[in-house]
Amino acid sequence: MKNIEKILEERILVLDGAMGTMLQRHKFTEEDFRGERFKDWPIPIQGNNDVLSITQPEAIKEVHRLYFEAGADIVETNTFSGTTIAMADYQMEDLVYELNYQSAKIAKEVAIDFTSKEPDKPRFVAGSIGPTNRTASMSPDVNDPGYRAVTFDELRIAYKQQVEALIDGGADILLVETIFDTLNAKAALFAIEEVKDERNLETPVMVSGTITDASGRTLSGQTAEAFLISVSHIPMLSVGFNCALGANQLTPHLEVLAKKANFGVSAHPNAGLPNAFGEYDETPEQMASQIKEYLDKGLVNIVGGCCGTTPDHIKAIADLAKDYKPRKLTVDSF
């Protein structure tokens, strides 16, 4: 099977859409989240999507299947909150290894199935590593600006456990995504490099930040270029942006990355901006017509969707992307 670095030079790869959006369709109850395994759990766990890899594995498998059928080359594991830090909300810190391992294993089984049917279109699994619900750069207490709710080392240790489990479960790529605080991301990248060194692995790494508002900066205050500079010392498959904004609003920030990055550029925007009810109204056609600008300008190597995107959105994007050449990987950098 061709490695992903080689394929990236030949064509634009398509990433899947939103896991949460798809799971909401099931309207899972507290009992569904608990299953037999957690029926006596001491606190409510509804909303902990990661646990569904254990209690509702068929539902997770089906989401991966639908995205691959829609044309995705890469699906993300159901592990966005898969660290001890995020799982503390549900008193499930001790389950972190199992949650990540099972999520990667489920996705890998589906990927192998699709690759065996279409060997010329190999499918890949990206281990999804979210930002956690704490920030190492900023204080959550307005009265104490020096206070931090988490340290770099605590993040590094938590991420390392997640990374080991994702690799053991079969993840082909590690995706550090929805980065709002670059210091958190650097802890994740440090942990990844540690595991790769210890195990003598060359697992490809994708890094994806999030621009939070019209200021064009991440929550920790960086512009697209500053963000790129701060992570560029790590060997990466791609760098990009996801979430927070719709496709149109991401374009100028992708232009900065495309001009400066010496590796792939990825984009998986939301289906527009949320409406008053927190829902996403942009149709697959509307989203694809905006992403066409990325392709016309040669900005991306990997493209997919974030919040509000469904297999229909991914199909519209995949149908469009197949007619375009990927962005050239070498540029005049800083």
C-alpha positions as CSV (number, residue, x, y, z in Angstrom):
1,M,0.0,0.0,0.0
2,K,1.3,3.5,-0.9
3,N,2.2,5.6,2.1
4,I,0.1,8.7,2.7
5,E,3.0,11.1,2.1
6,K,3.3,9.8,-1.5
7,I,-0.5,10.0,-2.1
8,L,-0.5,13.6,-0.7
9,E,1.7,14.6,-3.7
10,E,-0.7,13.0,-6.2
11,R,-4.1,14.1,-5.2
12,I,-6.2,16.0,-2.6
13,L,-7.1,13.8,0.3
14,V,-10.6,14.0,1.8
15,L,-11.1,14.0,5.5
16,D,-14.4,13.0,7.1
17,G,-17.1,15.2,8.7
18,A,-18.5,15.7,12.1
19,M,-18.8,12.7,14.4
20,G,-21.0,14.6,16.9
21,T,-23.5,15.8,14.3
22,M,-24.0,12.2,13.2
23,L,-24.4,10.8,16.7
24,Q,-27.0,13.4,17.6
25,R,-29.3,11.8,15.0
26,H,-29.5,8.7,17.2
27,K,-30.9,10.8,20.1
28,F,-29.1,8.5,22.6
29,T,-30.5,8.6,26.1
30,E,-28.6,8.4,29.4
31,E,-29.3,4.6,29.3
32,D,-27.9,4.3,25.8
33,F,-24.7,6.0,26.9
34,R,-24.4,3.8,29.9
35,G,-25.1,0.5,28.3
36,E,-24.7,-2.6,30.4
37,R,-21.1,-1.7,31.3
38,F,-21.8,1.6,33.0
39,K,-25.4,1.1,34.2
40,D,-24.4,1.8,37.9
41,W,-22.0,4.7,37.1
42,P,-22.2,7.2,40.0
43,I,-22.7,10.3,37.8
44,P,-24.5,11.1,34.5
45,I,-22.5,10.4,31.4
46,Q,-24.9,11.4,28.6
47,G,-22.9,13.7,26.3
48,N,-19.7,11.8,26.7
49,N,-19.5,10.8,23.0
50,D,-16.1,9.0,23.5
51,V,-17.7,6.4,25.7
52,L,-20.0,5.3,22.9
53,S,-17.1,3.5,21.3
54,I,-17.6,1.0,24.2
55,T,-21.3,1.1,24.7
56,Q,-22.6,1.7,21.1
57,P,-19.7,0.5,18.9
58,E,-22.0,-0.3,16.0
59,A,-23.2,3.3,15.8
60,I,-19.6,4.5,15.7
61,K,-18.7,2.0,13.0
62,E,-21.7,3.1,10.9
63,V,-20.5,6.7,11.0
64,H,-17.1,5.7,9.8
65,R,-18.7,3.6,7.1
66,L,-20.9,6.4,5.8
67,Y,-18.0,8.8,5.6
68,F,-15.8,6.3,3.7
69,E,-18.8,5.6,1.3
70,A,-19.1,9.3,0.7
71,G,-15.5,9.5,-0.5
72,A,-13.4,10.2,2.5
73,D,-9.8,8.9,2.5
74,I,-9.3,9.6,6.2
75,V,-11.7,9.1,9.1
76,E,-11.1,10.5,12.6
77,T,-11.4,8.3,15.7
78,N,-14.1,9.1,18.2
79,T,-11.6,10.4,20.8
80,F,-11.9,14.1,20.8
81,S,-12.1,14.2,24.6
82,G,-9.9,11.1,25.1
83,T,-7.6,12.4,27.8
84,T,-7.6,12.0,31.6
85,I,-8.0,15.8,31.8
86,A,-11.3,15.9,29.8
87,M,-12.6,12.6,31.1
88,A,-12.3,13.9,34.7
89,D,-15.7,15.5,34.1
90,Y,-17.2,12.0,34.0
91,Q,-14.9,10.4,36.6
92,M,-13.6,8.2,33.8
93,E,-9.9,8.9,33.9
94,D,-9.1,5.2,34.4
95,L,-10.8,4.3,31.1
96,V,-8.8,6.6,28.9
97,Y,-6.5,3.9,27.4
98,E,-9.5,1.6,26.6
99,L,-11.6,4.4,25.1
100,N,-8.8,5.4,22.7
101,Y,-7.8,1.9,21.9
102,Q,-11.3,0.8,21.1
103,S,-12.1,3.9,19.1
104,A,-9.0,3.4,16.9
105,K,-9.7,-0.3,16.6
106,I,-13.2,0.3,15.4
107,A,-12.1,2.9,12.8
108,K,-9.3,0.7,11.6
109,E,-11.6,-2.3,11.0
110,V,-13.8,-0.2,8.8
111,A,-10.7,1.3,7.0
112,I,-9.3,-2.2,6.3
113,D,-12.6,-3.4,4.9
114,F,-12.9,-0.4,2.5
115,T,-9.2,-0.7,1.4
116,S,-9.6,-4.4,0.7
117,K,-12.5,-3.6,-1.7
118,E,-10.7,-0.6,-3.4
119,P,-6.9,-1.2,-3.1
120,D,-6.2,1.8,-5.3
121,K,-7.9,4.1,-2.8
122,P,-6.4,3.1,0.6
123,R,-8.3,4.4,3.6
124,F,-6.6,5.8,6.7
125,V,-7.4,6.4,10.3
126,A,-6.5,9.7,12.0
127,G,-6.3,9.5,15.8
128,S,-8.2,12.5,17.0
129,I,-6.5,14.4,19.8
130,G,-8.6,17.3,21.0
131,P,-7.5,20.4,22.9
132,T,-8.8,19.3,26.4
133,N,-11.1,21.6,28.4
134,R,-8.2,23.5,30.0
135,T,-5.7,26.1,28.7
136,A,-2.0,26.3,29.6
137,S,-1.5,29.9,28.3
138,M,-4.4,31.7,30.0
139,S,-5.9,32.0,33.4
140,P,-9.5,30.9,33.8
141,D,-9.7,33.4,36.8
142,V,-10.1,37.1,35.9
143,N,-9.0,38.0,39.4
144,D,-5.7,36.0,39.1
145,P,-4.1,36.4,35.7
146,G,-1.1,34.3,36.7
147,Y,-3.1,31.3,37.7
148,R,-3.1,28.2,35.3
149,A,-5.6,25.4,35.6
150,V,-3.2,22.9,34.0
151,T,0.6,22.7,33.5
152,F,2.5,21.8,30.4
153,D,3.8,18.6,32.1
154,E,0.3,17.5,33.1
155,L,-0.9,18.0,29.5
156,R,2.2,16.1,28.1
157,I,1.5,13.1,30.4
158,A,-2.2,13.0,29.5
159,Y,-1.5,13.3,25.8
160,K,1.1,10.6,25.9
161,Q,-1.3,8.1,27.3
162,Q,-3.8,9.0,24.6
163,V,-1.2,8.7,21.8
164,E,0.0,5.3,23.0
165,A,-3.5,3.9,23.0
166,L,-4.4,5.4,19.6
167,I,-1.3,3.8,18.0
168,D,-1.9,0.5,19.7
169,G,-5.5,0.5,18.4
170,G,-4.3,1.0,14.8
171,A,-4.3,4.8,14.0
172,D,-2.3,5.6,10.9
173,I,-2.0,9.3,11.6
174,L,-2.2,11.4,14.7
175,L,-4.3,14.5,14.4
176,V,-3.9,17.3,17.0
177,E,-7.0,19.3,16.2
178,T,-9.2,22.3,17.1
179,I,-6.2,24.0,18.8
180,F,-7.2,27.1,20.6
181,D,-4.1,27.3,22.7
182,T,-0.8,26.6,21.0
183,L,0.9,25.7,24.3
184,N,-1.6,22.8,24.7
185,A,-0.7,21.7,21.2
186,K,3.0,21.8,21.9
187,A,2.5,19.5,24.8
188,A,0.6,17.1,22.6
189,L,3.3,17.3,19.9
190,F,6.0,16.8,22.5
191,A,4.2,13.7,23.8
192,I,3.8,12.4,20.2
193,E,7.6,12.8,19.5
194,E,8.4,11.1,22.8
195,V,6.2,8.0,21.9
196,K,7.6,8.0,18.3
197,D,11.2,8.0,19.7
198,E,10.5,5.3,22.3
199,R,8.9,3.0,19.8
200,N,11.0,4.0,16.7
201,L,7.9,5.0,14.7
202,E,7.4,7.4,11.9
203,T,3.7,8.0,12.4
204,P,2.5,11.0,10.4
205,V,1.2,14.0,12.3
206,M,-1.5,16.5,11.3
207,V,-1.9,19.7,13.2
208,S,-5.0,21.8,12.9
209,G,-5.7,25.1,14.8
210,T,-8.9,27.0,15.1
211,I,-9.3,30.7,14.5
212,T,-12.0,31.7,17.0
213,D,-13.4,35.0,15.6
214,A,-13.1,37.9,13.2
215,S,-9.9,39.0,14.8
216,G,-8.2,36.2,12.7
217,R,-6.4,34.9,15.8
218,T,-6.5,31.7,17.9
219,L,-7.9,32.0,21.4
220,S,-4.4,32.3,22.8
221,G,-3.8,35.3,20.6
222,Q,-1.8,34.0,17.6
223,T,-2.3,34.9,13.9
224,A,-2.1,32.1,11.3
225,E,1.5,32.9,10.6
226,A,2.5,32.9,14.3
227,F,0.7,29.7,14.8
228,L,2.5,28.1,11.9
229,I,5.9,29.3,13.2
230,S,5.3,27.9,16.6
231,V,4.6,24.4,15.5
232,S,6.9,24.2,12.4
233,H,9.9,22.6,14.3
234,I,7.9,19.3,14.4
235,P,8.0,17.0,11.3
236,M,4.4,17.2,10.1
237,L,2.2,15.7,7.3
238,S,0.0,18.8,7.3
239,V,-0.9,22.0,9.1
240,G,-4.3,23.6,8.8
241,F,-7.4,25.0,10.4
242,N,-10.7,23.5,11.4
243,C,-13.9,24.4,13.3
244,A,-15.1,27.8,14.6
245,L,-15.6,29.4,11.1
246,G,-17.3,28.5,7.9
247,A,-15.4,27.8,4.7
248,N,-15.5,31.4,3.4
249,Q,-14.1,32.9,6.6
250,L,-11.2,30.5,6.7
251,T,-9.9,31.4,3.2
252,P,-7.5,34.3,4.1
253,H,-5.9,32.2,6.9
254,L,-5.4,29.2,4.6
255,E,-3.7,31.6,2.1
256,V,-1.1,32.5,4.8
257,L,-0.4,28.8,5.5
258,A,-0.3,27.8,1.8
259,K,2.3,30.5,1.1
260,K,4.6,29.6,4.0
261,A,4.2,25.9,5.0
262,N,6.7,23.3,3.7
263,F,4.2,20.5,4.2
264,G,0.6,19.8,3.5
265,V,-2.2,22.3,4.3
266,S,-5.5,21.0,5.6
267,A,-8.9,22.6,6.1
268,H,-12.0,21.2,7.7
269,P,-14.4,24.1,8.3
270,N,-17.9,24.0,9.8
271,A,-21.0,24.0,7.7
272,G,-21.2,27.8,8.0
273,L,-21.8,29.6,11.3
274,P,-24.3,28.3,13.8
275,N,-27.8,29.7,13.9
276,A,-29.6,31.0,17.0
277,F,-30.3,27.3,18.0
278,G,-26.6,26.3,17.6
279,E,-27.4,24.4,14.4
280,Y,-25.7,24.5,11.1
281,D,-27.7,25.4,8.0
282,E,-25.3,25.3,5.2
283,T,-26.2,22.7,2.6
284,P,-23.6,20.4,1.0
285,E,-23.9,22.4,-2.3
286,Q,-23.3,25.7,-0.5
287,M,-20.3,24.4,1.4
288,A,-18.8,22.8,-1.7
289,S,-19.1,26.0,-3.7
290,Q,-17.1,27.9,-1.0
291,I,-14.5,25.2,-0.8
292,K,-14.1,25.4,-4.6
293,E,-12.2,28.7,-3.9
294,Y,-9.6,26.7,-1.9
295,L,-9.1,24.4,-4.9
296,D,-9.1,27.1,-7.5
297,K,-6.4,28.9,-5.6
298,G,-4.4,25.7,-4.9
299,L,-4.5,26.2,-1.1
300,V,-5.0,22.7,0.2
301,N,-3.8,19.1,0.2
302,I,-6.4,17.7,2.7
303,V,-10.0,19.0,2.9
304,G,-13.0,17.8,4.9
305,G,-15.7,19.1,7.3
306,C,-16.1,19.9,11.0
307,C,-19.3,20.8,13.0
308,G,-22.6,20.4,11.1
309,T,-21.1,18.4,8.2
310,T,-22.6,15.1,7.2
311,P,-21.7,12.4,4.6
312,D,-23.6,14.4,2.1
313,H,-21.3,17.4,2.7
314,I,-18.2,15.2,2.4
315,K,-19.6,13.6,-0.8
316,A,-20.0,17.1,-2.4
317,I,-16.5,18.0,-1.4
318,A,-15.0,14.7,-2.6
319,D,-16.8,15.0,-5.9
320,L,-15.3,18.4,-6.4
321,A,-11.8,17.7,-5.1
322,K,-11.2,14.8,-7.5
323,D,-10.9,17.2,-10.4
324,Y,-8.2,19.3,-8.8
325,K,-4.4,18.9,-8.3
326,P,-3.1,19.2,-4.7
327,R,-1.2,22.2,-3.6
328,K,2.6,21.9,-4.2
329,L,4.3,20.9,-1.0
330,T,7.5,22.9,-1.2
331,V,7.4,26.7,-0.9
332,D,9.8,29.5,0.0
333,S,9.3,29.5,3.8
334,F,10.2,32.0,6.4
